[in-house]
Amino acid sequence: MVDGWVYFLSAVIAVQRVSELILANRNKRLIKSIGGREYSPEHYPLFFLLHISWFLGWIYEGNVKNELSSIWYIWLCLLFFAQILRYWCMASLGRYWNTRILIVPGSQRVKMGPYRFIPHPNYLAVAIELVSVPLIFNAYYTASVISLLNAILLIGIRIPAEEKALEQLK
């Protein structure tokens, strides 16, 4: 029974991720066509590997344990909250939303939507998702290892690179 939920959620997330990569690619082409530039592309494969590992990790661990968490509904609510926050970020950034760091010289830093409250709300949404999905299926190892690696990559590489790139907009 639980494996059916694992496969259902993995299919939903796979469709979501592929759709977002298609949108990001379209936005990247658009941004570059108006003079945008990509910053710090060398770290992008690390995040790609992290997300693939997360995806495969919770599917594997969820199937091995074959049980829902006793508080699965809390993790599912957190996942829904993360989705709402992420799509609010995407809507607020519009054509500037991307999975890469792309800056258009002369443009302004976005300060609407969730960006009014915190500087990197999309990273918060993803961090919540990275922990909540595995915990629905008691995949504690995946949730903890991937969350730690995500925090290291965000704090050590991605956010400083993005902030440096965004300084050009001031």
DSSP file with accessible surface (Angstrom, degrees, kcal/mol):
  #  RESIDUE AA STRUCTURE BP1 BP2  ACC     N-H-->O    O-->H-N    N-H-->O    O-->H-N    TCO  KAPPA ALPHA  PHI   PSI    X-CA   Y-CA   Z-CA
    1    1 A M    >>        0   0  169      0, 0.0     4,-1.0     0, 0.0     3,-0.6   0.000 360.0 360.0 360.0 -48.9    0.0    0.0    0.0
    2    2 A V  H >>  +     0   0   18      1,-0.2     4,-2.2    64,-0.2     3,-0.5   0.893 360.0  61.6 -63.8 -37.8    2.7    2.5    1.0
    3    3 A D  H 3> S+     0   0   70      1,-0.3     4,-2.6     2,-0.2    -1,-0.2   0.851  98.2  58.4 -61.1 -29.1    4.7    1.8   -2.1
    4    4 A G  H <> S+     0   0   40     -3,-0.6     4,-2.4     1,-0.2    -1,-0.3   0.913 107.0  46.8 -63.1 -40.1    1.8    3.0   -4.2
    5    5 A W  H <X S+     0   0  127     -4,-1.0     4,-2.8    -3,-0.5     5,-0.3   0.879 110.1  53.6 -69.0 -37.2    2.0    6.4   -2.4
    6    6 A V  H  X S+     0   0    0     -4,-2.2     4,-2.5     1,-0.2    -2,-0.2   0.950 113.0  43.0 -60.4 -47.5    5.7    6.5   -2.9
    7    7 A Y  H  X S+     0   0  122     -4,-2.6     4,-2.1     2,-0.2    -2,-0.2   0.884 113.6  51.5 -69.2 -36.3    5.3    6.0   -6.6
    8    8 A F  H  X S+     0   0  125     -4,-2.4     4,-2.3    -5,-0.2    -2,-0.2   0.961 114.0  42.6 -63.0 -50.7    2.4    8.4   -6.9
    9    9 A L  H  X S+     0   0   23     -4,-2.8     4,-2.7     1,-0.2     5,-0.2   0.894 112.8  53.6 -65.9 -36.6    4.3   11.2   -5.1
   10   10 A S  H  X S+     0   0   13     -4,-2.5     4,-2.5    -5,-0.3    -1,-0.2   0.902 109.1  49.3 -65.6 -36.2    7.5   10.4   -7.1
   11   11 A A  H  X S+     0   0   53     -4,-2.1     4,-2.5     2,-0.2     5,-0.2   0.930 111.5  48.6 -66.8 -43.6    5.5   10.7  -10.3
   12   12 A V  H  X S+     0   0   69     -4,-2.3     4,-2.4     1,-0.2    -2,-0.2   0.940 114.8  45.0 -60.5 -46.9    4.0   14.1   -9.3
   13   13 A I  H  X S+     0   0    4     -4,-2.7     4,-3.1     2,-0.2     5,-0.2   0.896 111.1  53.4 -67.5 -38.5    7.4   15.4   -8.2
   14   14 A A  H  X S+     0   0   37     -4,-2.5     4,-2.6    -5,-0.2     5,-0.3   0.939 111.1  45.8 -62.0 -44.7    9.1   14.1  -11.4
   15   15 A V  H  X S+     0   0   98     -4,-2.5     4,-2.5     1,-0.2    -2,-0.2   0.925 114.1  49.8 -63.0 -43.7    6.5   15.9  -13.6
   16   16 A Q  H  X S+     0   0   25     -4,-2.4     4,-2.4    -5,-0.2    -2,-0.2   0.945 112.6  46.0 -59.0 -50.2    6.9   19.0  -11.5
   17   17 A R  H  X S+     0   0   44     -4,-3.1     4,-2.4     2,-0.2    -2,-0.2   0.918 113.4  48.1 -63.7 -44.0   10.7   19.0  -11.7
   18   18 A V  H  X S+     0   0   84     -4,-2.6     4,-2.3    -5,-0.2    -1,-0.2   0.934 112.4  50.1 -63.3 -42.8   10.8   18.4  -15.5
   19   19 A S  H  X S+     0   0   66     -4,-2.5     4,-2.4    -5,-0.3    -2,-0.2   0.905 111.2  49.0 -60.7 -41.6    8.2   21.1  -16.0
   20   20 A E  H  X S+     0   0   16     -4,-2.4     4,-2.9     2,-0.2    -1,-0.2   0.877 109.5  51.6 -68.0 -36.7   10.3   23.5  -13.9
   21   21 A L  H  X S+     0   0   62     -4,-2.4     4,-2.3     2,-0.2    -1,-0.2   0.892 109.9  49.8 -66.9 -37.3   13.5   22.7  -15.8
   22   22 A I  H  X S+     0   0  113     -4,-2.3     4,-2.4     2,-0.2    -2,-0.2   0.939 113.3  46.1 -63.9 -45.5   11.7   23.3  -19.1
   23   23 A L  H  X S+     0   0   49     -4,-2.4     4,-3.0     1,-0.2     5,-0.2   0.927 112.1  51.0 -62.6 -43.7   10.5   26.7  -17.8
   24   24 A A  H  X S+     0   0    3     -4,-2.9     4,-2.6     1,-0.2    -1,-0.2   0.906 110.1  49.8 -61.9 -40.2   13.9   27.5  -16.4
   25   25 A N  H  X S+     0   0   85     -4,-2.3     4,-2.2     2,-0.2    -1,-0.2   0.913 111.5  48.4 -64.9 -42.4   15.5   26.7  -19.8
   26   26 A R  H  X S+     0   0  134     -4,-2.4     4,-2.2     1,-0.2    -2,-0.2   0.938 113.4  47.1 -62.1 -45.3   13.0   28.9  -21.6
   27   27 A N  H  X S+     0   0    1     -4,-3.0     4,-3.1     1,-0.2     5,-0.2   0.880 108.9  55.4 -64.5 -37.2   13.6   31.8  -19.1
   28   28 A K  H  X S+     0   0   40     -4,-2.6     4,-2.7    -5,-0.2     5,-0.2   0.938 108.5  47.3 -61.3 -45.9   17.3   31.3  -19.5
   29   29 A R  H  X S+     0   0  153     -4,-2.2     4,-2.0     2,-0.2    -2,-0.2   0.920 114.2  48.0 -60.8 -43.5   17.1   31.8  -23.3
   30   30 A L  H  X S+     0   0   62     -4,-2.2     4,-0.9     2,-0.2    -2,-0.2   0.937 112.3  48.0 -62.5 -47.5   14.9   34.8  -22.8
   31   31 A I  H ><>S+     0   0    0     -4,-3.1     5,-2.9     1,-0.2     3,-0.8   0.919 112.5  48.4 -62.7 -43.2   17.2   36.4  -20.2
   32   32 A K  H ><5S+     0   0  100     -4,-2.7     3,-1.6     1,-0.2    -1,-0.2   0.864 105.1  60.1 -66.5 -31.1   20.3   35.8  -22.3
   33   33 A S  H 3<5S+     0   0   88     -4,-2.0    -1,-0.2     1,-0.3    -2,-0.2   0.740 106.1  47.6 -69.2 -20.4   18.5   37.3  -25.4
   34   34 A I  T <<5S-     0   0   71     -4,-0.9    -1,-0.3    -3,-0.8    -2,-0.2   0.105 134.4 -85.4-105.5  19.1   18.0   40.6  -23.5
   35   35 A G  T < 5S+     0   0   48     -3,-1.6    -3,-0.2     1,-0.2    -2,-0.1   0.553  75.9 153.7  96.6   8.2   21.7   40.7  -22.4
   36   36 A G      < -     0   0   11     -5,-2.9     2,-0.4    -6,-0.2    68,-0.3  -0.277  27.8-150.8 -69.5 158.9   21.5   38.6  -19.2
   37   37 A R  E     -A  103   0A 140     66,-2.6    66,-2.6    -2,-0.0     2,-0.4  -0.982  10.8-126.9-133.7 142.7   24.5   36.8  -17.9
   38   38 A E  E     -A  102   0A  29     -2,-0.4     2,-0.4    64,-0.2    64,-0.2  -0.725  24.5-155.7 -89.9 138.0   24.9   33.6  -15.9
   39   39 A Y  E     -A  101   0A  25     62,-2.8    62,-0.5    -2,-0.4   122,-0.0  -0.903  64.3  -4.9-115.1 141.4   27.0   33.7  -12.8
   40   40 A S    >   +     0   0   25     -2,-0.4     3,-1.1     1,-0.1     4,-0.3   0.855  66.4 165.3  51.3  51.1   28.8   30.9  -11.0
   41   41 A P  G >   +     0   0   58      0, 0.0     3,-1.2     0, 0.0    -1,-0.1   0.714  58.8  81.5 -69.8 -15.3   27.5   28.0  -13.3
   42   42 A E  G 3  S+     0   0  137      1,-0.3     4,-0.3     2,-0.2    -2,-0.1   0.757  89.6  50.7 -65.0 -23.9   30.2   25.7  -11.9
   43   43 A H  G X> S+     0   0    6     -3,-1.1     4,-1.2     1,-0.2     3,-1.0   0.648  85.6  88.6 -87.7 -12.2   28.2   24.8   -8.8
   44   44 A Y  H <> S+     0   0   31     -3,-1.2     4,-2.2    -4,-0.3     3,-0.5   0.891  82.1  56.3 -55.5 -44.1   24.9   24.0  -10.7
   45   45 A P  H 3> S+     0   0   80      0, 0.0     4,-2.8     0, 0.0    -1,-0.3   0.836 101.0  59.9 -60.2 -28.2   25.8   20.3  -11.2
   46   46 A L  H <> S+     0   0   81     -3,-1.0     4,-2.3    -4,-0.3    -2,-0.2   0.915 107.9  43.7 -64.7 -41.3   26.2   19.9   -7.5
   47   47 A F  H  X S+     0   0   19     -4,-1.2     4,-2.5    -3,-0.5     5,-0.2   0.880 112.1  53.1 -70.5 -37.2   22.6   20.9   -6.9
   48   48 A F  H  X S+     0   0   98     -4,-2.2     4,-2.2     2,-0.2    -2,-0.2   0.952 112.0  45.4 -61.2 -46.8   21.4   18.8   -9.8
   49   49 A L  H  X S+     0   0  108     -4,-2.8     4,-2.7     1,-0.2    -2,-0.2   0.899 111.0  54.4 -62.7 -40.7   23.2   15.8   -8.2
   50   50 A L  H  X S+     0   0    9     -4,-2.3     4,-2.5    -5,-0.2    -1,-0.2   0.938 110.4  45.2 -59.2 -46.2   21.8   16.7   -4.8
   51   51 A H  H  X S+     0   0   43     -4,-2.5     4,-2.6     2,-0.2    -1,-0.2   0.880 112.7  49.9 -70.9 -36.3   18.2   16.7   -6.0
   52   52 A I  H  X S+     0   0   77     -4,-2.2     4,-2.8    -5,-0.2     5,-0.3   0.927 112.4  48.8 -64.1 -43.4   18.6   13.5   -8.0
   53   53 A S  H  X S+     0   0   52     -4,-2.7     4,-2.7     2,-0.2    -2,-0.2   0.905 111.7  49.3 -62.5 -41.8   20.1   11.9   -4.9
   54   54 A W  H  X S+     0   0    2     -4,-2.5     4,-2.6    -5,-0.2     5,-0.3   0.950 112.0  48.4 -60.7 -48.7   17.2   13.2   -2.8
   55   55 A F  H  X S+     0   0   45     -4,-2.6     4,-1.5     1,-0.2    -2,-0.2   0.943 117.9  39.0 -59.2 -51.5   14.7   11.9   -5.2
   56   56 A L  H  X S+     0   0  105     -4,-2.8     4,-2.6     1,-0.2     5,-0.2   0.875 114.1  57.6 -68.5 -35.2   16.2    8.4   -5.5
   57   57 A G  H  X S+     0   0   19     -4,-2.7     4,-3.0    -5,-0.3     5,-0.3   0.935 108.8  41.0 -62.9 -50.7   17.0    8.3   -1.7
   58   58 A W  H  X S+     0   0    0     -4,-2.6     4,-2.5     2,-0.2     5,-0.2   0.858 114.8  52.9 -72.3 -29.5   13.5    8.9   -0.4
   59   59 A I  H  X S+     0   0   27     -4,-1.5     4,-2.1    -5,-0.3    -2,-0.2   0.959 115.0  41.5 -65.2 -48.4   12.0    6.5   -3.0
   60   60 A Y  H  X S+     0   0  164     -4,-2.6     4,-2.4     2,-0.2    -2,-0.2   0.965 119.2  43.5 -61.5 -53.4   14.4    3.8   -2.0
   61   61 A E  H  X S+     0   0   22     -4,-3.0     4,-2.7    -5,-0.2     5,-0.3   0.893 113.0  53.0 -63.6 -38.0   14.2    4.4    1.7
   62   62 A G  H  X S+     0   0    0     -4,-2.5     4,-2.2    -5,-0.3     5,-0.4   0.897 111.4  46.0 -63.8 -38.8   10.4    4.7    1.5
   63   63 A N  H  < S+     0   0   43     -4,-2.1    -2,-0.2    -5,-0.2    -1,-0.2   0.879 112.7  49.9 -71.8 -36.9   10.1    1.4   -0.3
   64   64 A V  H  < S+     0   0   90     -4,-2.4    -2,-0.2     1,-0.2    -1,-0.2   0.947 118.4  37.8 -66.7 -46.6   12.4   -0.4    2.1
   65   65 A K  H  < S-     0   0   75     -4,-2.7    -2,-0.2    -5,-0.2    -1,-0.2   0.831  87.5-165.9 -73.9 -35.3   10.6    0.9    5.2
   66   66 A N     <  +     0   0   85     -4,-2.2     2,-0.3    -5,-0.3   -64,-0.2   0.859  47.1 104.6  51.7  46.5    7.2    0.5    3.6
   67   67 A E        -     0   0   98     -5,-0.4     2,-0.3    70,-0.3    -1,-0.1  -0.987  66.4-125.5-152.6 144.3    5.4    2.6    6.2
   68   68 A L        -     0   0   59     -2,-0.3    69,-0.2     1,-0.1    68,-0.1  -0.635  40.6-100.3 -83.1 149.4    3.9    6.1    6.4
   69   69 A S    >   -     0   0    5     67,-2.9     3,-1.6    -2,-0.3     4,-0.2  -0.341  26.7-121.1 -61.9 150.1    5.0    8.3    9.3
   70   70 A S  T 3  S+     0   0  109      1,-0.3     3,-0.2     2,-0.1    -1,-0.1   0.727 118.4  39.9 -67.1 -18.7    2.5    8.4   12.2
   71   71 A I  T >> S+     0   0   60     64,-0.2     4,-1.5     1,-0.1     3,-1.3  -0.142  74.7 134.7-118.3  37.2    2.4   12.2   11.5
   72   72 A W  H <>  +     0   0  105     -3,-1.6     4,-2.6     1,-0.3     5,-0.2   0.826  67.1  62.4 -54.9 -34.7    2.5   12.0    7.7
   73   73 A Y  H 3> S+     0   0  123      1,-0.2     4,-2.1     2,-0.2    -1,-0.3   0.832 101.3  51.6 -65.6 -30.5   -0.3   14.5    7.5
   74   74 A I  H <> S+     0   0   74     -3,-1.3     4,-2.3     2,-0.2    -1,-0.2   0.938 111.6  46.2 -69.4 -45.8    1.9   17.2    9.1
   75   75 A W  H  X S+     0   0   51     -4,-1.5     4,-2.3     1,-0.2    -2,-0.2   0.892 112.3  51.8 -63.7 -36.9    4.8   16.5    6.6
   76   76 A L  H  X S+     0   0   50     -4,-2.6     4,-2.5     2,-0.2    -1,-0.2   0.910 108.5  50.2 -67.5 -40.1    2.2   16.6    3.8
   77   77 A C  H  X S+     0   0   84     -4,-2.1     4,-2.6     2,-0.2    -2,-0.2   0.909 110.3  50.5 -62.7 -40.5    0.9   20.0    5.0
   78   78 A L  H  X S+     0   0   61     -4,-2.3     4,-2.6     2,-0.2    -2,-0.2   0.902 108.9  52.2 -63.6 -39.1    4.5   21.3    5.1
   79   79 A L  H  X S+     0   0    9     -4,-2.3     4,-2.3     2,-0.2    -2,-0.2   0.929 109.8  48.3 -62.3 -44.3    5.0   20.0    1.6
   80   80 A F  H  X S+     0   0  117     -4,-2.5     4,-2.4     2,-0.2    -2,-0.2   0.913 110.8  51.1 -62.6 -42.0    1.9   21.9    0.4
   81   81 A F  H  X S+     0   0  106     -4,-2.6     4,-2.7     1,-0.2    -1,-0.2   0.928 109.4  50.8 -59.0 -44.6    3.1   25.0    2.2
   82   82 A A  H  X S+     0   0    0     -4,-2.6     4,-2.9     1,-0.2    -2,-0.2   0.894 109.8  50.5 -60.8 -39.1    6.5   24.7    0.4
   83   83 A Q  H  X S+     0   0   28     -4,-2.3     4,-2.7     2,-0.2     5,-0.3   0.918 110.3  48.7 -66.5 -42.4    4.7   24.3   -2.9
   84   84 A I  H  X S+     0   0  120     -4,-2.4     4,-2.0     2,-0.2    -2,-0.2   0.943 114.1  46.6 -61.2 -46.2    2.6   27.4   -2.3
   85   85 A L  H  X S+     0   0   14     -4,-2.7     4,-2.4     2,-0.2    -2,-0.2   0.932 112.7  49.6 -62.4 -44.2    5.7   29.4   -1.3
   86   86 A R  H  X S+     0   0    3     -4,-2.9     4,-2.5     1,-0.2    -2,-0.2   0.930 112.6  45.8 -63.8 -44.1    7.7   28.1   -4.3
   87   87 A Y  H  X S+     0   0   97     -4,-2.7     4,-2.4     2,-0.2    -1,-0.2   0.833 110.1  54.8 -71.8 -26.4    5.0   29.0   -6.8
   88   88 A W  H  X S+     0   0  110     -4,-2.0     4,-2.4    -5,-0.3    -1,-0.2   0.912 109.4  48.6 -66.7 -41.4    4.6   32.4   -5.2
   89   89 A C  H  X S+     0   0    0     -4,-2.4     4,-2.3     2,-0.2     5,-0.2   0.936 111.7  48.9 -60.7 -47.2    8.3   32.9   -5.7
   90   90 A M  H  X S+     0   0   20     -4,-2.5     4,-1.9     1,-0.2     7,-0.3   0.913 112.7  47.0 -61.9 -42.9    8.0   31.8   -9.3
   91   91 A A  H  < S+     0   0   75     -4,-2.4    -1,-0.2     1,-0.2    -2,-0.2   0.897 111.9  51.3 -66.2 -38.9    5.1   34.2   -9.9
   92   92 A S  H  < S+     0   0   13     -4,-2.4    -2,-0.2     1,-0.2    -1,-0.2   0.866 115.5  40.8 -67.0 -36.9    6.9   37.1   -8.2
   93   93 A L  H >< S+     0   0   32     -4,-2.3     3,-2.3     1,-0.2    -1,-0.2   0.728  86.6 176.3 -83.6 -23.2   10.0   36.6  -10.3
   94   94 A G  G >< S+     0   0   38     -4,-1.9     3,-2.0     1,-0.3    -1,-0.2  -0.277  71.4   0.9  56.2-129.3    8.1   35.9  -13.6
   95   95 A R  G 3  S+     0   0  112      1,-0.3    -1,-0.3    -4,-0.1   -64,-0.2   0.641 130.4  64.8 -68.1 -11.6   10.5   35.5  -16.5
   96   96 A Y  G <  S+     0   0   77     -3,-2.3    -1,-0.3    -6,-0.1     6,-0.2   0.564  75.0 110.7 -85.9  -9.6   13.4   36.1  -14.1
   97   97 A W    <   +     0   0    7     -3,-2.0     2,-0.3    -7,-0.3   -70,-0.1  -0.461  43.8 147.4 -66.4 136.8   12.7   32.9  -12.2
   98   98 A N        -     0   0   18     -2,-0.2   -77,-0.1     2,-0.1     4,-0.1  -0.988  59.3-125.6-161.9 163.7   15.4   30.2  -12.8
   99   99 A T  S    S+     0   0   36     -2,-0.3     2,-0.2   -79,-0.1    -2,-0.0   0.448  98.6  60.5 -90.0  -3.9   17.3   27.4  -11.3
  100  100 A R  S    S-     0   0   63    -76,-0.1     2,-0.9     2,-0.0    -2,-0.1  -0.703  97.5 -99.5-114.7 169.8   20.5   29.2  -12.3
  101  101 A I  E     +A   39   0A   6    -62,-0.5   -62,-2.8    -2,-0.2     2,-0.4  -0.830  51.4 166.2 -94.4 107.0   21.9   32.5  -11.3
  102  102 A L  E     -A   38   0A  19     -2,-0.9     2,-0.4   -64,-0.2   -64,-0.2  -0.990  13.2-171.6-126.3 129.5   21.1   34.9  -14.2
  103  103 A I  E     -A   37   0A   9    -66,-2.6   -66,-2.6    -2,-0.4    -2,-0.0  -0.977  14.3-152.3-125.3 134.3   21.3   38.7  -14.0
  104  104 A V    >   -     0   0   14     -2,-0.4     3,-2.1   -68,-0.3   -68,-0.2  -0.926  30.1-122.7-102.5 114.0   20.2   41.3  -16.5
  105  105 A P  T 3  S+     0   0   82      0, 0.0     3,-0.1     0, 0.0    64,-0.1  -0.274  95.5  22.7 -55.8 138.1   22.3   44.4  -16.2
  106  106 A G  T 3  S+     0   0   74     62,-0.3     2,-0.1     1,-0.3    63,-0.1   0.300  96.6 117.4  88.1  -9.1   20.2   47.5  -15.5
  107  107 A S    <   -     0   0   24     -3,-2.1     2,-0.3     1,-0.1    -1,-0.3  -0.355  63.9-113.5 -84.6 171.5   17.3   45.5  -14.0
  108  108 A Q        -     0   0  156     -3,-0.1     2,-0.2    -2,-0.1    62,-0.1  -0.804  27.8-103.6-105.9 148.7   16.1   45.9  -10.4
  109  109 A R        -     0   0   64     -2,-0.3     2,-0.3    60,-0.2    -1,-0.0  -0.483  44.6-109.9 -66.4 134.5   16.2   43.3   -7.7
  110  110 A V        +     0   0   36     -2,-0.2    -1,-0.1     1,-0.1   -17,-0.1  -0.523  42.9 168.7 -71.1 128.5   12.8   41.8   -7.1
  111  111 A K        +     0   0  155     -2,-0.3     2,-0.2   -19,-0.1    -1,-0.1  -0.126  44.6  94.1-132.4  34.4   11.3   43.0   -3.8
  112  112 A M  S >  S+     0   0  107    -20,-0.1     3,-1.6     3,-0.1     5,-0.1  -0.721  73.9  15.4-119.9 174.2    7.7   41.9   -4.2
  113  113 A G  G >  S-     0   0    8      1,-0.3     3,-1.8    -2,-0.2     4,-0.3  -0.313 134.6 -16.1  61.6-142.3    5.8   38.8   -3.1
  114  114 A P  G >> S+     0   0    3      0, 0.0     4,-1.8     0, 0.0     3,-1.5   0.717 128.3  76.3 -68.9 -16.4    7.7   36.7   -0.6
  115  115 A Y  G <4 S+     0   0   37     -3,-1.6    -2,-0.2     1,-0.3    -3,-0.1   0.635  82.6  68.6 -69.8 -12.0   10.9   38.6   -1.5
  116  116 A R  G <4 S+     0   0  150     -3,-1.8    -1,-0.3     1,-0.1    -3,-0.1   0.760 109.6  34.2 -69.4 -27.0    9.5   41.5    0.6
  117  117 A F  T <4 S+     0   0  140     -3,-1.5    -2,-0.2     1,-0.3    -1,-0.1   0.823 129.4  12.2-101.5 -39.9   10.0   39.4    3.7
  118  118 A I     <  -     0   0   67     -4,-1.8    -1,-0.3     1,-0.1     0, 0.0  -0.987  66.0-127.6-140.9 150.5   13.1   37.3    3.2
  119  119 A P  S    S+     0   0   76      0, 0.0     3,-0.1     0, 0.0    -4,-0.1   0.788 102.4  26.7 -72.3 -27.0   15.8   37.5    0.6
  120  120 A H    >>  +     0   0   23      1,-0.1     4,-1.2    -6,-0.1     3,-0.6  -0.445  64.4 153.8-134.6  63.3   15.8   33.9   -0.6
  121  121 A P  H 3> S+     0   0    0      0, 0.0     4,-2.3     0, 0.0     5,-0.2   0.814  71.9  62.7 -66.1 -28.7   12.3   32.4    0.0
  122  122 A N  H 3> S+     0   0   26      1,-0.2     4,-2.5     2,-0.2     5,-0.2   0.892 101.4  52.3 -63.4 -36.2   12.6   29.9   -2.8
  123  123 A Y  H <> S+     0   0   32     -3,-0.6     4,-2.4     2,-0.2    -1,-0.2   0.863 107.8  51.8 -68.3 -33.5   15.5   28.2   -0.9
  124  124 A L  H  X S+     0   0   78     -4,-1.2     4,-2.4     2,-0.2     5,-0.2   0.937 109.5  49.9 -64.6 -44.9   13.3   28.0    2.1
  125  125 A A  H  X S+     0   0    0     -4,-2.3     4,-2.3     1,-0.2    -2,-0.2   0.928 112.8  46.1 -59.9 -45.1   10.6   26.3    0.1
  126  126 A V  H  X S+     0   0   17     -4,-2.5     4,-3.0     2,-0.2    -1,-0.2   0.914 110.4  53.2 -66.4 -40.4   13.0   23.8   -1.3
  127  127 A A  H  X S+     0   0   34     -4,-2.4     4,-1.3     2,-0.2    -1,-0.2   0.921 110.0  48.2 -61.5 -40.6   14.6   23.1    2.1
  128  128 A I  H  X S+     0   0   27     -4,-2.4     4,-3.0     1,-0.2     3,-0.3   0.924 113.0  48.6 -64.5 -42.5   11.1   22.4    3.5
  129  129 A E  H  X S+     0   0    0     -4,-2.3     4,-2.0     1,-0.2    -2,-0.2   0.919 106.1  56.6 -63.6 -42.9   10.4   20.1    0.6
  130  130 A L  H  < S+     0   0    0     -4,-3.0    -1,-0.2     1,-0.2    -2,-0.2   0.793 117.9  34.0 -62.5 -28.1   13.7   18.3    0.9
  131  131 A V  H  X S+     0   0   44     -4,-1.3     4,-1.6    -3,-0.3    -2,-0.2   0.837 116.6  52.1 -93.0 -38.0   12.9   17.4    4.5
  132  132 A S  H  X S+     0   0    0     -4,-3.0     4,-1.3    -5,-0.2    -3,-0.2   0.906 103.7  54.2 -72.0 -41.1    9.1   16.9    4.4
  133  133 A V  H >X S+     0   0    0     -4,-2.0     3,-0.8    -5,-0.2     4,-0.8   0.961 111.6  43.4 -61.1 -51.8    8.8   14.5    1.5
  134  134 A P  H >4>S+     0   0    0      0, 0.0     5,-2.8     0, 0.0     3,-1.1   0.900 110.3  57.3 -60.3 -36.4   11.2   11.9    2.9
  135  135 A L  H ><5S+     0   0   18     -4,-1.6     3,-1.2     1,-0.3    -2,-0.2   0.741  91.8  68.9 -70.7 -19.5    9.6   12.2    6.4
  136  136 A I  H <<5S+     0   0    8     -4,-1.3   -67,-2.9    -3,-0.8    -1,-0.3   0.894 111.6  34.5 -57.8 -34.7    6.2   11.3    5.0
  137  137 A F  T <<5S-     0   0    3     -3,-1.1   -70,-0.3    -4,-0.8    -1,-0.2   0.088 119.1-107.0-109.3  20.3    7.7    7.8    4.5
  138  138 A N  T < 5 +     0   0   10     -3,-1.2     2,-1.8     1,-0.2     3,-0.3   0.802  65.0 154.3  58.0  31.5   10.0    7.8    7.6
  139  139 A A     >< +     0   0    0     -5,-2.8     4,-2.4     1,-0.2    -1,-0.2  -0.515   6.6 159.1 -88.2  68.9   13.0    8.2    5.3
  140  140 A Y  H  >  +     0   0  127     -2,-1.8     4,-2.6     1,-0.2     5,-0.3   0.850  66.5  54.5 -63.8 -39.6   15.1    9.8    8.1
  141  141 A Y  H  > S+     0   0  162     -3,-0.3     4,-2.7     2,-0.2     5,-0.4   0.956 111.7  43.7 -61.7 -49.8   18.5    9.1    6.6
  142  142 A T  H  > S+     0   0   10      1,-0.2     4,-2.2     2,-0.2     5,-0.4   0.928 114.2  50.8 -60.8 -46.6   17.6   10.8    3.3
  143  143 A A  H  X S+     0   0    3     -4,-2.4     4,-1.6     1,-0.2    -1,-0.2   0.924 116.5  39.7 -59.3 -44.8   15.9   13.8    5.0
  144  144 A S  H  X S+     0   0   70     -4,-2.6     4,-2.2     2,-0.2     5,-0.2   0.945 118.5  43.6 -75.6 -46.0   18.9   14.4    7.3
  145  145 A V  H  X S+     0   0   48     -4,-2.7     4,-2.6    -5,-0.3     5,-0.2   0.947 118.1  44.0 -66.0 -47.3   21.8   13.8    4.9
  146  146 A I  H  X S+     0   0   11     -4,-2.2     4,-2.8    -5,-0.4     5,-0.2   0.908 113.3  51.5 -66.6 -39.6   20.2   15.7    2.0
  147  147 A S  H  X S+     0   0   34     -4,-1.6     4,-2.4    -5,-0.4    -1,-0.2   0.914 111.3  47.8 -63.7 -41.2   19.1   18.6    4.2
  148  148 A L  H  X S+     0   0  110     -4,-2.2     4,-2.4     2,-0.2    -2,-0.2   0.945 113.9  46.3 -64.5 -46.5   22.6   18.9    5.6
  149  149 A L  H  X S+     0   0   80     -4,-2.6     4,-2.6     1,-0.2    -2,-0.2   0.903 111.9  52.0 -63.3 -39.3   24.2   18.8    2.2
  150  150 A N  H  X S+     0   0    7     -4,-2.8     4,-2.9     2,-0.2     5,-0.2   0.930 109.7  49.0 -62.1 -45.1   21.7   21.4    0.9
  151  151 A A  H  X S+     0   0   39     -4,-2.4     4,-2.9     2,-0.2     5,-0.4   0.921 111.6  49.4 -61.6 -42.7   22.5   23.7    3.8
  152  152 A I  H  X S+     0   0   97     -4,-2.4     4,-2.5     1,-0.2     5,-0.3   0.935 114.2  44.7 -62.3 -46.5   26.2   23.4    3.1
  153  153 A L  H  X>S+     0   0   24     -4,-2.6     5,-2.7     3,-0.2     4,-1.8   0.901 117.3  45.1 -65.9 -41.8   25.8   24.1   -0.6
  154  154 A L  I  <>S+     0   0   15     -4,-2.9     5,-2.6     3,-0.2    -2,-0.2   0.960 121.6  35.4 -66.1 -52.2   23.4   27.0    0.0
  155  155 A I  I  <5S+     0   0  127     -4,-2.9    -2,-0.2    -5,-0.2    -3,-0.2   0.881 125.9  39.5 -72.9 -36.8   25.3   28.7    2.7
  156  156 A G  I  <5S-     0   0   55     -4,-2.5    -3,-0.2    -5,-0.4    -1,-0.2   0.784 135.9  -1.4 -85.1 -27.8   28.8   28.0    1.5
  157  157 A I  I  X5S+     0   0   62     -4,-1.8     4,-2.2    -5,-0.3    -3,-0.2   0.689 121.4  48.0-128.0 -60.8   28.3   28.4   -2.3
  158  158 A R  I  ><S+     0   0   15     -5,-2.7     4,-2.7     2,-0.2     5,-0.2   0.933 111.0  43.7 -65.9 -53.1   25.0   29.4   -3.8
  159  159 A I  H  ><S+     0   0   46     -5,-2.6     4,-3.0    -6,-0.2     5,-0.3   0.942 115.4  48.5 -64.5 -44.3   23.7   32.2   -1.6
  160  160 A P  H  > S+     0   0   63      0, 0.0     4,-2.3     0, 0.0    -1,-0.2   0.926 113.8  48.0 -60.7 -39.2   27.1   34.0   -1.6
  161  161 A A  H  X S+     0   0   19     -4,-2.2     4,-2.1     2,-0.2    -2,-0.2   0.914 114.0  46.7 -65.3 -40.8   27.4   33.6   -5.4
  162  162 A E  H  X S+     0   0   34     -4,-2.7     4,-2.8    -5,-0.2    -1,-0.2   0.917 111.8  49.9 -68.2 -42.5   23.9   34.9   -5.9
  163  163 A E  H  X S+     0   0   52     -4,-3.0     4,-1.4    -5,-0.2    -1,-0.2   0.905 110.1  51.2 -62.4 -41.2   24.4   37.9   -3.5
  164  164 A K  H  < S+     0   0  155     -4,-2.3     4,-0.4    -5,-0.3     3,-0.3   0.920 112.5  46.3 -61.7 -42.9   27.6   38.8   -5.3
  165  165 A A  H >< S+     0   0    1     -4,-2.1     3,-1.3     1,-0.2    -2,-0.2   0.913 110.8  52.5 -65.9 -41.4   25.8   38.7   -8.7
  166  166 A L  H >< S+     0   0   20     -4,-2.8     3,-2.1     1,-0.3     4,-0.3   0.735  91.2  75.9 -68.8 -21.8   22.8   40.7   -7.3
  167  167 A E  G >< S+     0   0  115     -4,-1.4     3,-1.4     1,-0.3    -1,-0.3   0.782  84.0  67.4 -58.8 -25.8   25.2   43.4   -6.0
  168  168 A Q  G <  S+     0   0  101     -3,-1.3   -62,-0.3    -4,-0.4    -1,-0.3   0.653  92.3  61.0 -68.4 -15.7   25.5   44.5   -9.7
  169  169 A L  G <         0   0   20     -3,-2.1    -1,-0.3    -4,-0.2   -60,-0.2   0.521 360.0 360.0 -88.5  -7.2   21.8   45.6   -9.5
  170  170 A K    <         0   0  192     -3,-1.4   -64,-0.1    -4,-0.3    -3,-0.0  -0.307 360.0 360.0 -75.5 360.0   22.3   48.2   -6.8
